[in-house]
């Protein structure tokens, strides 16, 4: 089974940009599953999940703007959730999808949560992978430290080791899986060096954030979460430093009262390339709630 890569044109306050996406399965299947990656990852993260589910769904996996094969924004301050939600609405219009199921890892979960909170939204089932309204500031600082670093490597092996070193919280993976996780987010520049496949400007809005802005954002995210009406699955890595145990349990008690599943031995965030993790998602998505 192979995916088809397509593009859709989106708009930001500073102009037009393209968003690339991978589409798996029957393009006429009315059952659509949208899978959206984390802040520095790409659509290829969902290859294993898409292969497992593309007999049941038309699986659509975008590269969020600024990452992978999508365009870059002229003003990096627009690399924020409202812009991403706007782009996803454009994508859903292109797909002609009136209802969808949504799987979002970290940032992809925040996009899904924000979209699912809107009146008349199309999300019928929502999977939040290791993310919620409360984002641990220490974890955000850890992530922010490496996002804007202009690291370059002369060979793929060193680049792969770097990606693995900043991704150890993903949990145990085979050497082949680690290679793919690295290859998906690396590219060679014009000098033949291996660099990360995203706009380093992603770090600019993070660095501009203040504690006051973060507090306002958290209140807005809780309001969005509480407005969600669809069945929701919350997956937490047992060792996650982004989504705390307390926050996860609060999410299970309020708003959509998410079904909570913890994955042992994994931090932020489960990759859903392992069969037992894929089974968690497929059981929730394909069965009645």
N, C-alpha and C positions, 0 to 999 in steps of 0.2 A: 504494500500500500504506500503510495507516494502522495505528498501534499502538492498543491498548486500555490505558487506565490503570486499575489496580486497586490495592487495598490489602490488607495482611495485618496482624493484630494480633500484636505481639511483647511480650516482657516483659524488664525490667531489674530490678536489685535495688531500684530506687526506684519501680517501678510499671509500668503498661502504656503502650505507645506504638504508633503505626501506622507501617508502612513502605509507601510508595507504590512501585509498579513499573510499567514499561511492558512490554507483551507483544505481540510481533510474530509473524505467521505462524499456522499451524493450531494451535489450542489443544489438539488431540488428538494432535499429533505427538509420538511418544515420544522423539525426538531433541531434547534441550534444550541450549541454549547460554545460560549466565549471563554477563552482562557487567557488571563493577563498576568504578566510576569512581575518580578520585583524590580527595584529601582535601577540596578545596573545589569539586569539580565535581559534576555531576548525571547522571542517566540519559540525558538528551538528547544527551550526548556521543556515544552509540553509534548515532544515527539512521542515519548512512550505512552503517556496518558491518551493522546489523540489516537494512536494506533489501536489502543485497547477499546476506545469508545466510538470510533468512526463508523462502525456498523450500525450503531444506534442513533448517532448524531451527525449532523454537519458540524464539524469542529473547526472553529475559527480562532487563530492565535495571532494577535497583532504584535508588531514591534512598536511599543509606545514611542511617540515622537522623541527624537534625540538618541534613540538606541538602534542598533542593528542596521537594517536596510531602510529604515524610515528617514525622512528628512530631519534637518536641524532647524530650530527656531532662531529667528534673527535676534530676538530679545530673550536671553536666557532666564530672565525673571519670570517668564511665563511657563517655565518648567514646574508647574504646580497642578494640584488635583483638578481645579475647575477647567483648565485647558484640556486635561486628559479626558475628563467627562464629556466635554464638548466634542472631542475627536471621536469618542466611542459612539455618541449619538449619530454622528455622520456615518460611521462604519455600519451601524445597525440599519440606517436608511439604505445604504448600498446593498446590504444583505437582504433587504425587504423582510426583516424578521420582526414580527409583531410581539412575540414572546421568546425569551431565551432563558437558558440556565447559565449561570456565571460561576467560574472558578477563578479566584484571584489570590495570588501569592503576594503577601506584604503590600507593596504599593498597589498591585493589581487588586487586592482586596479592598483597599481604601477607595479606589475608583469605583468598584462594584458597590460598596456600601453607600457611597455618595449617590450613585445613580439609582440604587434600589430605594433610597429615601424619598425620591421625588414623586409627586402625584402622577398617576397614569404611566408609571415606568414599566418597561417590558420584562423585568426580571421575575421569573416564576420560582426559581430556586437559586440559592446563593451559598457558595462555599468560600469561607474566609480562611485562608491558610496562614496561620501564625501572625495575625494582626488584629487590632481593635482600636477603639477610640483613644485609649491611653497608650502612648508610646514611651517606653522607658528612655529618659534623656541620656543615660549612660550608653545605651545601645545606639541611639541616634548619633551620639558623638563618635562612637567607634566606626559607624558606617560613614559618617561625614569625613572622617580623617582620611580615608583612602579614596573616596569618590573623585576628588579633584586632583589627585597626584598624577602627574604626567610621567608615568613609568613606561620604559621602553626596553625591549629585550632583543638581543641579536639572534636568538634561536628559540624555537617553539618550546623546547624542554624547560628552559629557565622560565619562560612565560607561564607555562603550565604549572610549574611549582609555585609561582607567585599566586595564581588564581586559587590553587588548592590551599595555600597558606591562609588566604583571607576568607576561605569558604569552609573551613573545617567544621564549623557549626552545622553544616548540612548533614553531618552524620556519616556513618560508614558507607563507602562506595567501592566498587571494584576499580582496578586500574583503568579499565576500558571506560567505565562511567566517568571517572575523574577526567580522562582525556577529552571526552565529549563535552563535559561541563566547562572545560577550559576552552576548547576549540570554538564552541558556540559564541563566546564573548571576546574572542581575539581576532585580529586581522593584521595583515602586513601593510605598513605604510609605503609611501613612494621610495623610501630608503631601504626597504626590505626588513625593517624592524617590526617586531610584534608589539602591537599596542591594543588597548581595550576598545571594543566596538561601540563606543558611545561618546557623546559630546561632553567634554570635561566641564562645560558650563552648567551641567546639572547640579554642581556643587554650590553655585552662586546663591540660589534661593535659600539653601540650607544654612549657609554662612551668614545670610542676612537676617535670619530669624532671631528674635529676642525671646527671653522668658515670658514676657507679656504676650507676645504674638503666639507663643506655643500654648499658653493657657487659654487664649481665645479659641485657637484651633481645636483644642481638646474639647471645649464646651460645644463647639459646632459639630464635632464628630459624634459626641454622645447624642446630641439632638438628632443627627442623621440616623444613628443606629436605632434610637428609640422609635423612629418613624417607619422602620422597615416592617413590612407585613408578610413577606414571603417566608416559607420554610428555610431555615438557615443552619448550616453546619459550620462549626468553628473547630478547626484543627490547630492544636498547639504542640510544638516540639517541647518535650519534657524539660529540656535544658535551655529553652528560649530565654534570651535576655531582652527581647523586644516586647513580647507579650507575657506579662507576669501571670502567675497562677491566680492572684486575687482579681485581676482584670478579667481573665477568662471566666472565672466563676460568676462575676457580676454580669457578664454578657449572657450567661446561661439563665439569669434570673430576671432580666429586664428586656425591653424592646421585643424582638422576635423570639426571645428565650432560646437562643441557639443550642442545638445539640452539640455537646462538647466531647471531642475525642483527643486524647493525648497520645503522642507517639514517643515511646521510650528511646532513650539514647540519642536523641536528636535535639539540636538547638534551633536557631533561626537560619533557615526555615526548611521544613521537609521539602524534598525535591519532587516527590511523586514519580520517581523512576523505578522504585522497587515495587514488585507485585503486591506486597501486603499493603503498601500505601495506596496504590491504584485501586485496590479493592475497597478501601474506605470511601473513596470518592464515588466509585461506580455504584456501590450499594446505596448511597444516599441519593444520587442523581437519578438512578433508574427505577428505584422502588418507591412505592407510595409512602408518604410521610404521615 
